[in-house]
Amino acid sequence: MPSSVMACRWNRAGCWFLLVFVLAGSTIRSAKQAPLSQHVHTLSSEEAANLLLHIAKPSYPAIAKVNFIQGTVELAITVNDVGHVITTHVVEGEPLLAVAAIDAVRKWVYKPYVSPEGPAPFSTNVVVNFSLRSTKFRTRIPENAEKDLEKQIQPPEVIAPAQSDPPGDAVQLKVLVGQRGEVVDATAGGIEEPQIDQALKNLEFWKFRPARWGAIPVPWYITVKVPVGRAAMEKSASRKAP
């Protein structure tokens, strides 16, 4: 994890949050990324932090608290030319905390970044740290809290994958399914761009049954293979050709 250059702390409900701004690494895609006609600049952590006008405080999920789940969530974000966060993607993070971090970061507001050509969108990474540091938790946190919780989770299930394309290649995606069964985020590694584009487009028509902790729906990850028709991939590639 890159070293921090700026941090802000606050106390809420006996829990401390630490926000660390880090430099964006490789380009990462969101499951629902809005197209941008302008060039997206990559800002350093210092540059992005200096543009922040408003930080929304994340809510520590109750189920994460009672199961002693803590840790960092790293998000790759894109901010448009008026300073609003328009895409968020989970680089790393426990699912319960990841959704809470996304909900908060989407409300952040930045001063517009001004390039030599004028106001322009930019990308950067932010890290949100959830830590149970109050005295009542300090001596009770188990060593294997995440593994213990995972054993209690009934994972998400695919209800209705929509396969409108003819049989062909399939792209494996790691999908973060929200507590209402919606796709919050999706990740594919080592896949060419036309395949990723088509897989994410097809994923929008999939339906999921959310994961459950007992009778309570919770956000969780599921790995799925999304069929990608060759004709659709060629059509997508031709649209991107100059």
LOPARO-336974 format. One record per residue (C-alpha): x, y, z; chain. Coordinates in steps of 0.25 Angstrom, whole numbers, plus 5000, padded with zeros to 4 digits. Example, Ala and Ser with C-alpha at 12.3 -4.5 7.8 and 13.67 -1.06 7.14 Angstrom:
% residues 2
+------+------+------+----+
:    X :    Y :    Z : ch :
+------+------+------+----+
: 5049 : 4982 : 5031 :  A :
: 5055 : 4996 : 5029 :  A :
+------+------+------+----+
//
This chain:
% residues 242
+------+------+------+----+
:    X :    Y :    Z : ch :
+------+------+------+----+
: 5000 : 5000 : 5000 :  A :
: 5006 : 5014 : 4996 :  A :
: 5009 : 5023 : 5008 :  A :
: 5000 : 5033 : 5012 :  A :
: 5002 : 5048 : 5010 :  A :
: 4989 : 5053 : 5016 :  A :
: 4980 : 5048 : 5026 :  A :
: 4967 : 5052 : 5034 :  A :
: 4961 : 5045 : 5046 :  A :
: 4948 : 5046 : 5053 :  A :
: 4941 : 5038 : 5064 :  A :
: 4927 : 5033 : 5062 :  A :
: 4919 : 5023 : 5070 :  A :
: 4932 : 5018 : 5077 :  A :
: 4939 : 5015 : 5064 :  A :
: 4950 : 5022 : 5057 :  A :
: 4952 : 5025 : 5042 :  A :
: 4964 : 5028 : 5035 :  A :
: 4964 : 5033 : 5021 :  A :
: 4977 : 5032 : 5013 :  A :
: 4979 : 5038 : 4999 :  A :
: 4988 : 5030 : 4990 :  A :
: 4992 : 5031 : 4975 :  A :
: 4984 : 5024 : 4965 :  A :
: 4991 : 5012 : 4959 :  A :
: 4987 : 5004 : 4947 :  A :
: 4973 : 5008 : 4940 :  A :
: 4962 : 5000 : 4946 :  A :
: 4948 : 4999 : 4941 :  A :
: 4935 : 5001 : 4949 :  A :
: 4923 : 4992 : 4946 :  A :
: 4915 : 5004 : 4942 :  A :
: 4925 : 5014 : 4936 :  A :
: 4919 : 5026 : 4930 :  A :
: 4926 : 5030 : 4916 :  A :
: 4935 : 5042 : 4916 :  A :
: 4938 : 5050 : 4904 :  A :
: 4950 : 5058 : 4910 :  A :
: 4963 : 5052 : 4914 :  A :
: 4964 : 5047 : 4928 :  A :
: 4976 : 5052 : 4935 :  A :
: 4983 : 5044 : 4946 :  A :
: 4985 : 5052 : 4959 :  A :
: 4995 : 5050 : 4970 :  A :
: 4989 : 5048 : 4984 :  A :
: 4994 : 5062 : 4988 :  A :
: 4987 : 5068 : 4976 :  A :
: 4974 : 5061 : 4978 :  A :
: 4974 : 5064 : 4993 :  A :
: 4976 : 5079 : 4991 :  A :
: 4964 : 5079 : 4982 :  A :
: 4954 : 5073 : 4992 :  A :
: 4943 : 5082 : 4997 :  A :
: 4934 : 5072 : 5004 :  A :
: 4936 : 5058 : 5010 :  A :
: 4924 : 5050 : 5014 :  A :
: 4927 : 5041 : 5026 :  A :
: 4925 : 5026 : 5024 :  A :
: 4915 : 5018 : 5033 :  A :
: 4921 : 5006 : 5040 :  A :
: 4912 : 4995 : 5036 :  A :
: 4905 : 4989 : 5048 :  A :
: 4908 : 4974 : 5043 :  A :
: 4922 : 4977 : 5041 :  A :
: 4923 : 4983 : 5056 :  A :
: 4917 : 4971 : 5062 :  A :
: 4926 : 4962 : 5055 :  A :
: 4938 : 4970 : 5058 :  A :
: 4941 : 4973 : 5043 :  A :
: 4951 : 4984 : 5041 :  A :
: 4962 : 4988 : 5031 :  A :
: 4964 : 4996 : 5018 :  A :
: 4956 : 4998 : 5006 :  A :
: 4964 : 5004 : 4994 :  A :
: 4955 : 5010 : 4983 :  A :
: 4959 : 5015 : 4969 :  A :
: 4950 : 5027 : 4966 :  A :
: 4947 : 5036 : 4954 :  A :
: 4943 : 5051 : 4956 :  A :
: 4937 : 5059 : 4945 :  A :
: 4940 : 5073 : 4941 :  A :
: 4930 : 5079 : 4951 :  A :
: 4936 : 5072 : 4963 :  A :
: 4926 : 5060 : 4965 :  A :
: 4930 : 5046 : 4967 :  A :
: 4924 : 5038 : 4955 :  A :
: 4931 : 5025 : 4956 :  A :
: 4936 : 5016 : 4968 :  A :
: 4943 : 5003 : 4967 :  A :
: 4947 : 4994 : 4978 :  A :
: 4962 : 4991 : 4977 :  A :
: 4963 : 4983 : 4990 :  A :
: 4953 : 4982 : 5002 :  A :
: 4944 : 4973 : 5010 :  A :
: 4930 : 4973 : 5004 :  A :
: 4922 : 4979 : 5016 :  A :
: 4932 : 4990 : 5017 :  A :
: 4934 : 4992 : 5002 :  A :
: 4919 : 4996 : 5000 :  A :
: 4920 : 5006 : 5012 :  A :
: 4932 : 5012 : 5006 :  A :
: 4926 : 5014 : 4992 :  A :
: 4913 : 5020 : 4998 :  A :
: 4922 : 5030 : 5005 :  A :
: 4932 : 5033 : 4994 :  A :
: 4921 : 5035 : 4983 :  A :
: 4916 : 5048 : 4992 :  A :
: 4930 : 5054 : 4992 :  A :
: 4931 : 5067 : 4985 :  A :
: 4944 : 5073 : 4978 :  A :
: 4948 : 5086 : 4973 :  A :
: 4948 : 5084 : 4958 :  A :
: 4962 : 5081 : 4953 :  A :
: 4967 : 5091 : 4943 :  A :
: 4976 : 5086 : 4932 :  A :
: 4983 : 5095 : 4922 :  A :
: 4971 : 5093 : 4913 :  A :
: 4961 : 5096 : 4924 :  A :
: 4953 : 5088 : 4934 :  A :
: 4955 : 5073 : 4932 :  A :
: 4952 : 5060 : 4939 :  A :
: 4962 : 5052 : 4947 :  A :
: 4965 : 5039 : 4953 :  A :
: 4972 : 5035 : 4966 :  A :
: 4971 : 5025 : 4977 :  A :
: 4966 : 5027 : 4992 :  A :
: 4967 : 5017 : 5003 :  A :
: 4956 : 5017 : 5014 :  A :
: 4961 : 5010 : 5027 :  A :
: 4950 : 5004 : 5037 :  A :
: 4956 : 5001 : 5051 :  A :
: 4949 : 4997 : 5063 :  A :
: 4958 : 5004 : 5073 :  A :
: 4949 : 5007 : 5085 :  A :
: 4952 : 5001 : 5098 :  A :
: 4940 : 4992 : 5098 :  A :
: 4945 : 4985 : 5085 :  A :
: 4960 : 4985 : 5088 :  A :
: 4961 : 4972 : 5096 :  A :
: 4950 : 4965 : 5089 :  A :
: 4954 : 4965 : 5074 :  A :
: 4957 : 4951 : 5069 :  A :
: 4969 : 4947 : 5061 :  A :
: 4960 : 4941 : 5050 :  A :
: 4948 : 4950 : 5049 :  A :
: 4947 : 4950 : 5034 :  A :
: 4948 : 4935 : 5033 :  A :
: 4938 : 4933 : 5044 :  A :
: 4928 : 4942 : 5037 :  A :
: 4930 : 4935 : 5023 :  A :
: 4926 : 4922 : 5029 :  A :
: 4913 : 4928 : 5034 :  A :
: 4910 : 4935 : 5020 :  A :
: 4901 : 4928 : 5010 :  A :
: 4907 : 4934 : 4997 :  A :
: 4900 : 4941 : 4986 :  A :
: 4893 : 4933 : 4975 :  A :
: 4890 : 4936 : 4960 :  A :
: 4875 : 4936 : 4958 :  A :
: 4874 : 4939 : 4943 :  A :
: 4886 : 4941 : 4934 :  A :
: 4882 : 4948 : 4921 :  A :
: 4890 : 4941 : 4909 :  A :
: 4885 : 4949 : 4897 :  A :
: 4898 : 4946 : 4889 :  A :
: 4901 : 4933 : 4882 :  A :
: 4910 : 4923 : 4889 :  A :
: 4925 : 4928 : 4890 :  A :
: 4936 : 4932 : 4899 :  A :
: 4933 : 4935 : 4914 :  A :
: 4939 : 4945 : 4923 :  A :
: 4941 : 4942 : 4938 :  A :
: 4937 : 4954 : 4946 :  A :
: 4937 : 4956 : 4961 :  A :
: 4924 : 4963 : 4965 :  A :
: 4921 : 4970 : 4977 :  A :
: 4906 : 4968 : 4979 :  A :
: 4898 : 4978 : 4988 :  A :
: 4888 : 4974 : 4999 :  A :
: 4877 : 4977 : 4989 :  A :
: 4883 : 4967 : 4978 :  A :
: 4889 : 4979 : 4970 :  A :
: 4902 : 4979 : 4964 :  A :
: 4911 : 4989 : 4971 :  A :
: 4924 : 4986 : 4965 :  A :
: 4931 : 4976 : 4956 :  A :
: 4946 : 4972 : 4953 :  A :
: 4952 : 4965 : 4942 :  A :
: 4967 : 4962 : 4942 :  A :
: 4976 : 4960 : 4929 :  A :
: 4965 : 4962 : 4919 :  A :
: 4965 : 4970 : 4906 :  A :
: 4957 : 4983 : 4906 :  A :
: 4946 : 4978 : 4896 :  A :
: 4943 : 4966 : 4904 :  A :
: 4942 : 4974 : 4917 :  A :
: 4933 : 4984 : 4911 :  A :
: 4924 : 4974 : 4905 :  A :
: 4924 : 4965 : 4918 :  A :
: 4920 : 4977 : 4927 :  A :
: 4909 : 4981 : 4917 :  A :
: 4903 : 4967 : 4918 :  A :
: 4905 : 4967 : 4933 :  A :
: 4895 : 4978 : 4934 :  A :
: 4884 : 4969 : 4930 :  A :
: 4887 : 4958 : 4941 :  A :
: 4879 : 4956 : 4953 :  A :
: 4885 : 4952 : 4966 :  A :
: 4879 : 4947 : 4980 :  A :
: 4887 : 4954 : 4990 :  A :
: 4896 : 4947 : 5001 :  A :
: 4890 : 4945 : 5014 :  A :
: 4895 : 4946 : 5029 :  A :
: 4884 : 4938 : 5035 :  A :
: 4872 : 4944 : 5030 :  A :
: 4879 : 4958 : 5027 :  A :
: 4883 : 4961 : 5013 :  A :
: 4897 : 4966 : 5012 :  A :
: 4907 : 4970 : 5001 :  A :
: 4917 : 4959 : 4997 :  A :
: 4925 : 4955 : 4985 :  A :
: 4922 : 4944 : 4975 :  A :
: 4931 : 4939 : 4963 :  A :
: 4923 : 4937 : 4950 :  A :
: 4926 : 4934 : 4936 :  A :
: 4919 : 4944 : 4926 :  A :
: 4917 : 4938 : 4912 :  A :
: 4922 : 4948 : 4901 :  A :
: 4918 : 4946 : 4887 :  A :
: 4929 : 4947 : 4877 :  A :
: 4920 : 4956 : 4868 :  A :
: 4917 : 4965 : 4879 :  A :
: 4932 : 4966 : 4882 :  A :
: 4935 : 4970 : 4868 :  A :
: 4924 : 4980 : 4867 :  A :
: 4930 : 4986 : 4880 :  A :
: 4944 : 4986 : 4875 :  A :
: 4940 : 4993 : 4862 :  A :
: 4933 : 5004 : 4869 :  A :
: 4946 : 5007 : 4877 :  A :
: 4954 : 5007 : 4864 :  A :
: 4959 : 5021 : 4859 :  A :
+------+------+------+----+
//
